[in-house]
Amino acid sequence: MSYETTTERGFLLSTREWGVVGGATGLMLLNVLVMYAAAATPLAQLNRLLFSVPIVGALVYGALITGGQMVAERGFENDSMGLAMAGVVVLELAFGAFGGGVLSFLSEGVRITALAITGAVVVAMTALIGTYVYLRSDTQFDHYGRWATYAFGAGLVAILIATFVSVGIVGIVAFALIFAGFLLRLGYEMWEVREGRGRPAMQSVGLYVAVAGVFVHVLQIAVRMLAER
């Protein structure tokens, strides 16, 4: 099956596209601050409590992220800034609490290092995916959205199994599937920006969610590496 189509897009971003990327970047930078602050609050302990039963933590955060994005998008569609902001706040708190919970495993002095390493890796990954999507200007990437959904679904099944079966490889598979889902979602959101689908503000939120999902997964790897030093 071919996904090749003809478009007239180039590689350089338009003013509109830079605006979308700038909006997503601002939301992500704010989220990093929320993560750092949350690491020293009871939210970090709440995160650990939720993931003491892995499937519970996954479902709670999945619901918050999905719900927050839906509320934000509904607000933008209906020109309701209050509703849109409410959705964004839910997203910031959800990713912030999760990231803060991950950071809390490190001493305060090492947390900034973990965030810096994660940020550098995520910027590089985002640039690579964005370059790939834009260079292949004759290709439609709508299938990435479907593949991301499949990866998330399979990841949740793996987490459910890992909740009741103490086999380390199952947890690793679950992590890899959810991580892959966010990477695919990032490619899909980049394609939507390239094609100019939807309002810029909605695209910024979608791109931010994908980047934040990648960020918290890279953060987990960075924290584990630093904790083992």
N, C-alpha and C positions, 0 to 999 in steps of 0.2 A: 504494500500500500504506500503510495507516495503522498507526501505532504507538501510537495513543491508547487508554488504558485508564482505568478508574476506580480511584483510590486515595484514601486518607483522610489523606494527608500534608500538613502545613503547611510554612511556611517556617522557623520557628524550630527550631534544633537541640535534640535531646534530650540528656540527660546522656551516654548511650551514644555518640551521634554526636560530641559534643565530646571524649569520650575517644579516639575513633578519630582525630580531627583532631589532638588533642594529641600522640598517639603518633607520627603521621606527621611532625608539626612537629619533634618532638625528634630523630627520625632524620635529618631534612633539615638541621637546625642542626648536628648532629654531622658530617654529610657536608661542610658548608661548611668546617668546621675541618680536616677531612681533606684537602680540596682545597687549602686554603691551605698546609698543611704539605707536601703532596706536590709542590707546585710547586718546592720547593727540594731535592728528592731525585732520585735516579736514576729514579724512577717516571715523571717528566716526560719524560726522555729515552727511556724505554721506549715511552711513548705515541707520541712522534714516530717512533720506529723502526717500530712497528706500522703507523702510517698512512702510512709511505713507500710502502706498497702498500695503498691505501684499502680494498679489499675484505677484506684480511686483518684490518685494524684493526676494521672493522665486524663481521666474523664473530666475532672474539675477544671483543669487548665484548658483542656480542649474546648469545653463549653464556654469558658470565659473569653477565650480568644475568638472563637467562631461567633459568639453572641456579640462581643464588642465590635467586631468588624461589621456584622450585619446592621447593628444599631447605627454605627457611624455612616455607613453607606446609605441607609434609609434617611438619615438626617440630611445628607448632602442632596439626595434625590428630591426631597421635599422642601429644600431650602430652609431647613430648621437647624440653625447653627447650634442651638442648645442640645438637640438630640445628637447631632454629629459630635459635639464635644464630649457628651456623656459616653459615647462609644469609644472615643479616643482615650478618655480617662480610664475606662475599664481595661483597654489594651495595655496602656502604660503600667497600670497597677499589676496586671496579670504577668506580663513579661518581667516587670520590675521585681515582683515578689519571687518569681522563679529564679531569676538571675541572682537576686540577693541571697536566696537560700543556697545556691551553689557557691557563691563567694564566701559565705559564712564558714565554710570549711577551712578557709585560710586565715592567717593572722591579719590584722588590719594593715600592717605595713606591706604585705604582699598582694593585697587586693588590687591596687592600682596597676601593678605589674601584670597581673592576670588580665585585667581589662585592656591594657595597652597591647599585649600580645594578641588577644582575641580580636581587637579592633583592626590591627594590621592584617591579620589573616583574613578576616571577613571582607575588608576593603579589597584585598587582592582577589579573593574568590568572586566577589561581586563584579569586579572589573573584568575578570576573565569570562564570566557568564554573559555579561552585557556585551562584551566585544564579540563573542560567538553569535549571539542573537542578532546583533546589528550587521555583522559582516555577512551573515546569511540572509540578506534582505529579500531573497526570493523564496524564503521558507516560512510557512505558517507554523507557529508553535502552540496552537490551541490544545494539541494533544498532551502537552506537558501538564496542563491543568488536570486532565483525566488521570494521567499517570501519578500525579501528586496525590490525588484522592485515593487511588489504589494503594499507594505506599503508606499513607496515613492509616487506612483501614487495616492493612496487613500488620502495620506496627502495633496498632491497638490489640489485635488478636495475639500477637507475640507477647505484649505486656500482660495480657490476661493470663496467658500460659505461664509466664515468668512469675506471676503473683502466687501461683499455687504449685509450681514445679521449680525446685531449687537447682536449676541447671544454668550455669553462668553464660553459656553460649546463647541461650534464649534471650537473655537481657541484652547482650551485645547485638543480636539480630534486630531486636526491637528498636534499639538506639539507632542502628544504621538505617532502618526503614523510615523512621520518623525524620531523621536527618536528610535522607534522600528526598523525602516528600517536600521538605522546605526548600531544598536546592532546586527541585523541579518547579516548585511554585515560584521561586525567584526568576527562573527562566521564563515562565509563563507571564509573570507580571512585567518583566522587561519587554516581552513581545507586545503586551497590551499598551505599554507606553509608546513603543515604536509605531504601533498602528493607530495611536490616538483614540483608543476605545474608552469612552466614559469621560466624566469630568476630571480635570487635573487633580482636584482635592481627593476624589475617590481613588484615583490611581496612586497618589502619594501614600494613602493609608494602606492600600493593598501591597505596595512595594515595601513599605515599612514593616508590615507584618511578616512578609517573607524574609527580609533581612534580619529581623529580630529573632525569628525562628532559627535561622542559620547561626546567629550570634550566640544564642544560649547553648547550642550544641557544641560549638567550638569552645565556648567558655568552660563547659564541663571537661573537655579534654585538657585544656590549659590548666585548670585547677588541679586535676589529677596529677599532671606532670609536675607542677610546682609543689604539690603536697608530698610527693614521693622523693623530692630532692633532699 
